[in-house]
Amino acid sequence: MEPMAELELATGYVPGAVGRITELHADHYHREWGFGLFFEATVAAGLSEFLVRFDDARDRLWTVRVKGRVEGSLAIDAIKAEVEGAHLRWFIVAPHLHGRGFGNALMKEAVTFCREKNYRLVYLWTFAGLLAARHLYEKFGFRLVEQREGARWGRVVNEQRFVLVLG
């Protein structure tokens, strides 16, 4: 277990973030759900596209770092905030940091940022079965508003859309 002095919750891009955040997602979702190359490539492409068009006035990327290495992330992609709401994306914390409050800290940062930006709505897509994540979403006021069978992750799952209404 890492000493707290070596842990950092930071804002913004750091070199290697795209690869490391993609790796965290690919490892976890392959191990737990059998997701493969399609999922990993989708994460890498989407995250890369987001960071290339990143606008600090509307978007955010937070990372949890241990000795400078990215071990967790969460982003707010607000390019369509006026029409669709701010999109909460790429939320993950490495298994060795589970239960230490980093997911909670990331969610708190994201919701606070969205309130400060006066975004009226925040949404995310996930799928059924991610109970710890769902608990955290609901703790912060997100509500399940839509469910449907879909394959956006590379295999068929029960996709779920959660929404947090802020204004």
C-alpha positions in Angstrom: 0.0 0.0 0.0 1.4 3.4 -1.1 2.0 6.1 1.5 -0.4 9.0 1.0 2.5 11.3 0.4 3.2 9.5 -2.8 -0.4 9.8 -4.0 -1.6 12.8 -6.0 -5.0 13.8 -7.4 -4.1 16.2 -10.3 -5.9 18.1 -13.1 -4.8 18.1 -16.7 -2.9 16.0 -19.2 0.4 14.4 -18.4 2.6 12.5 -20.9 1.5 8.9 -21.1 -2.0 9.6 -19.9 -3.7 8.3 -23.0 -1.8 5.0 -23.0 -2.1 4.5 -19.2 -5.8 5.3 -18.9 -6.4 3.0 -21.9 -4.4 0.3 -20.3 -6.3 0.6 -17.0 -9.6 0.2 -18.9 -8.4 -2.6 -21.1 -6.9 -4.6 -18.3 -10.0 -4.2 -16.0 -12.7 -4.8 -18.6 -10.9 -7.7 -20.2 -10.3 -9.4 -16.8 -13.8 -8.8 -15.4 -16.0 -8.7 -18.5 -14.1 -10.3 -21.4 -13.8 -7.2 -23.5 -11.1 -7.2 -26.1 -9.4 -5.2 -28.8 -12.5 -3.3 -30.0 -13.1 -1.9 -26.5 -9.4 -1.0 -26.0 -9.2 0.8 -29.4 -12.5 2.6 -28.7 -11.2 3.9 -25.4 -7.8 5.0 -26.9 -9.5 6.7 -29.9 -12.1 8.5 -27.9 -9.7 9.7 -25.2 -7.2 10.8 -27.9 -9.9 12.7 -29.8 -11.1 14.4 -26.5 -7.6 15.5 -25.5 -6.7 16.9 -29.0 -9.8 19.1 -28.9 -9.6 19.7 -25.1 -10.7 23.2 -24.0 -9.7 24.1 -20.4 -12.6 26.6 -20.3 -15.1 23.8 -20.6 -13.5 20.4 -20.1 -11.5 18.6 -17.4 -9.3 15.6 -17.0 -8.3 14.4 -13.5 -5.8 11.7 -12.8 -4.8 9.8 -9.7 -1.0 9.3 -9.7 1.3 7.2 -7.6 4.9 8.3 -7.9 3.9 10.1 -11.1 2.2 7.1 -12.7 -1.4 7.4 -13.6 -3.5 5.0 -11.6 -7.0 6.4 -12.1 -8.9 9.0 -14.1 -12.1 10.8 -14.8 -13.0 13.3 -17.5 -15.7 15.8 -18.1 -16.2 16.2 -21.9 -18.4 19.3 -22.2 -18.2 20.0 -26.0 -22.0 19.4 -26.2 -22.9 20.6 -22.7 -25.4 23.2 -24.0 -27.4 20.7 -25.9 -26.9 17.2 -24.4 -25.2 18.0 -21.1 -21.6 17.4 -19.8 -20.4 13.9 -20.4 -18.6 12.1 -17.6 -16.1 9.7 -19.2 -13.1 7.4 -18.5 -13.8 6.9 -14.8 -11.5 4.2 -13.4 -9.3 3.6 -10.4 -6.6 0.9 -10.4 -7.6 -2.2 -8.2 -4.8 -1.6 -5.7 -6.3 1.8 -4.8 -9.9 0.6 -4.5 -11.5 1.4 -1.1 -9.2 4.3 -0.4 -11.6 7.1 -1.5 -10.1 8.0 -4.9 -13.3 7.2 -6.8 -15.2 9.4 -4.4 -12.6 12.2 -4.7 -12.7 12.0 -8.5 -16.5 12.2 -8.5 -16.5 15.1 -6.1 -14.1 17.0 -8.3 -16.2 16.4 -11.4 -19.5 17.3 -9.9 -18.1 20.4 -8.3 -16.5 21.5 -11.6 -19.8 21.0 -13.4 -21.7 23.0 -10.8 -19.1 25.8 -11.1 -19.5 25.8 -14.9 -23.3 26.0 -14.5 -23.8 22.8 -16.6 -27.5 22.0 -16.2 -27.0 18.3 -16.7 -24.2 15.7 -16.5 -24.6 12.2 -18.0 -22.7 9.0 -18.4 -23.0 5.7 -20.1 -22.2 2.4 -18.4 -23.6 -1.0 -18.2 -25.4 -3.2 -15.7 -23.3 -5.2 -13.3 -20.8 -2.4 -12.2 -22.3 -2.3 -8.7 -19.5 -0.3 -6.9 -19.5 2.4 -9.7 -23.3 2.5 -9.7 -23.4 3.0 -5.9 -20.9 5.9 -6.3 -22.9 7.5 -9.2 -26.1 7.3 -7.1 -24.4 8.7 -4.0 -23.6 11.8 -6.1 -27.2 12.1 -7.3 -27.1 10.4 -10.7 -30.2 8.5 -11.6 -30.7 5.7 -14.1 -32.9 7.1 -16.9 -32.4 4.6 -19.8 -31.5 1.0 -20.3 -31.1 -0.9 -23.5 -29.2 -3.8 -25.0 -26.2 -2.6 -27.0 -22.7 -3.4 -28.1 -20.9 -0.1 -27.9 -18.2 -1.8 -25.8 -17.6 -4.6 -28.3 -20.0 -7.1 -27.0 -23.7 -7.1 -26.1 -24.4 -5.8 -22.6 -27.3 -4.0 -20.9 -26.2 -0.4 -21.4 -27.3 2.2 -18.9 -27.5 6.0 -19.1 -27.3 7.9 -15.8 -28.1 11.6 -15.4 -27.4 14.2 -12.8 -29.6 17.3 -13.1 -27.9 20.3 -11.7 -30.1 23.2 -12.9 
